[in-house]
Amino acid sequence: MIELRYFAWVRERVGTGHETVETEAATVGALIEELKGRGEGHAFAFSDPGAIRAAVDQELAGPDTPIAGAREVAFFPPMTGG
């Protein structure tokens, strides 16, 4: 089991701030592909994976980052400075 956290518009589209899932995904990118099939909100939120950033156990992660043994994966929009 892995805890997923969603922030900003990702949370709004998915419809929750967090959920716990069981996954066979090996990487962040594979997890995103799997999440698209969880329902309309997930499909909408993850329709453009390039518009999503991720963190695995609070470390920024790319699509090829392994998630084996991770406790948490967070998804959020790109950050902007200012």
N, C-alpha and C positions, 0 to 999 in steps of 0.2 A: 504494500500500500504506500501511496505517495500523496502528500498534501499539495494541492494546487492552490495558488493564490492569484487573484485577478485584481488589477488596479485600473482606475480611470475608466475610459470608454470600453476597455475590454470587459471589466466587471459589469458595466451597464448592458452590454450586448449578451454576455453569458447569462446574466440574471442572478448572479451570486458573487460574493467576494472570495469564497473558498469552497473547495470540495475535496474529498478524499477519494482516490480512484485506485483501482488495480490495473496495471498496464503491462503489456509485453514489449512496449517500445524500448529501444536501446539508446536512443538519442533524443534531444530536444525536438529536432525536426520530425522524427517519427512520432513523437508524442503529439505534436501539433496535428499531424495528419490523422492520427487516431481520434483526437478530440473533435475534429470536424464532423465526425459521424455520430456524436452524442446528441445532436438535436439542432434545431434551426438557429438558436442563439449562438451555440458554439460554432456552427458553420459560418455564420455571419461574422463573428469575432475573428475567426482565423482564416477568412477568405483570402487575405493578402498577408502571407507569413512575413513578407518583407517589412510590413508596417508594425510588427510586434517585436518587442525585445523580451529577453528571458533572463532569469537568474536561477542557478541551481545552488541550493543551500547558501543563498545570499551572495553568490559570485556571478558576475555577468557571464553569460553563456551564449554561444552561437548554436546554429542548428545541428552541428556535428558533435556537440558536447554530450558525452555519455551521461546517462541518468541512473545507471545501476548503483544501488546503495544510497541514492539521494533520499533525503527526508522531505524536501520541499522544492517545488519548481514554481516560480512566480512569473507572470506574464503582464506586460505593461507597454504603453505606447513609448515611442522614442522620447528621450529626455531632451529638453532644450535649455540652453543657458540664457542668462540675461541679467 
